[in-house]
Amino acid sequence: MNNHFERNTFLKKDLRGEVKAFAEIYKIDKRNSALRWFIGLGVLFAIVLILPWTQNIRATGKVSTLRQEDRPQELNTIIPGKIEKWYVKEGDFVLRGDTILKLGEVKVEYFDPILIARTEKQIAAKKGSINAYQGKAQTAGKQMEALESARNFKLQSIDNKLGQQQMKISSDSVSLIAAKNAFTAYDRQFKAAQTMLDSGAISRTDFEKRRIAYQDGLAKLNSSENKYSQSIQEYLNLQIEKNSVVQDYLEKLSKTEGERFSSISLAANGEAEIAKLENQLANYDARQELYYILAPQSGQITKAVKAGIGEVLKEGENIVEIVPVNPNYAVEMFVEPMDLPLIQNGQKVRLVFDGFPVIVFSGWPQNSYGTFGGIITTVETSASLNGKFRVLVAEDPDDRKWPKTLRMGGGAKGIALLKDVRIYYELWRNINGFPPDYYEPQGSSVKTKAK
């Protein structure tokens, strides 16, 4: 084997100067640099591993608005009707209050072209009827006053008669007492005369005189008793007459008051009917205004659902869609449930909008180009239909302005910036499948202005 080695060495030495290709094939005199490259790459890799890296959460979304009234909205009909005329076409920009289209009536009860005038006539007629009932009620009230006055006069007259009759009763009672006293004297004298006649003390003529006087006294007593009884009876009759007058006028007053209340009731019913008719009139007037569909706010007309003249629209049916102008844009992102604890209001987000050139270094956001700043303003606590949680990101007032050419529904990607760590730690975290570090950034209660 030593001979073989010596022979090869000899051949190399002899051929080195004679054969040109020998120097190209055999690198005998050259030093190998692979080790230096390996060491340099290792040092570079070690330096890269200790460089800072910003942890982040990526999420896709779309351009939306911060306030719900700035989002595309449907324009619906309030009443059913048929399309009679369009004043705009799809793509037109309208101002608030501009007329979009005109509707025609489809319900039979509103076909009358002078429905409002007829309703006004009904109201005027009802008002006249109410005036008549109110006049009747006032007349009944005056009639009641007259009846009460007549009743008072009548009762006063009867009361006067009762007073006079009481005086007459008093006088008759005195006359009766006097008649009784005179009759007692005549009776005593008559009885004495009869005794004296039997004994012969007086003549029969004197006896007859006394008997006549006795009979005259008895007649006066009976007459006084009759007058007194008649006076009392007349007093009772006056009392009965008074009660009869009270009852009679009470019946008349009750009847008149009933007519008055009936008139008041009919007037009240008329006022209720007037209120109902006025309500109908206001509804008819408002309905006529609803024939013209107006733009609720300024925006662009899109997506006309019904287009043909004469097409019928149901109550509450969608007509067109209006996209508001100059909305307060926001980005609507959806994050995974695992990343939700790392998202909170006031957190900084870097955004990438579709259609705008961008160079992204997610771990070094300060070195990225074409990204825009955002601040998380809303984090919903319930999952959406896709199983992710919705987050709204508003424009960061301290960063560059968002593009003015953004459009509703455009695509966007968000990068939520988290904690700054070393690259070796981030590689280790991703290899093990651990989530990013949870931390609470300073100024998490940043407020954004809504335009």
Secondary structure, DSSP 8 states (H G I E B T S, - for coil): -HHHHHHHHHHHHHHHHH-SHHHHH--SSS---HHHHHHHHHHHHHHHHTSEEEEEEEEEEEEEESSGGGS-EEEE-SS-EEEEEES--TT-EE-TT-EEEEEE---GGG--TTHHHHHHHHHHHHHHHHHHHHHHHHHHHHHHHHHHHHHHHHHHHHHHHHHHHHHHHHHHHHHHHHHHHHHHHHHHHHHHHHHHHHHTSS-HHHHHHHHHHHHHHHHHHHHHHHHHHHHHHHHHHHHHHHHHHHHHHHHHHHHHHHHHHHHHHHHHHHHHHHHHHHHHHHHHHHHHHHTEEE-SSSEEEE--S--STT-EE-TT-EEEEEEESS--EEEEEEE-GGGGGG--TT-EEEEEETTS--B--TT-GGG-BS-EEEEEEEEEEEE-TTSSEEEEEEE-TTS----TT--TT-EEEEEEEEEEEEHHHHHHHHHHT--------TTTT------
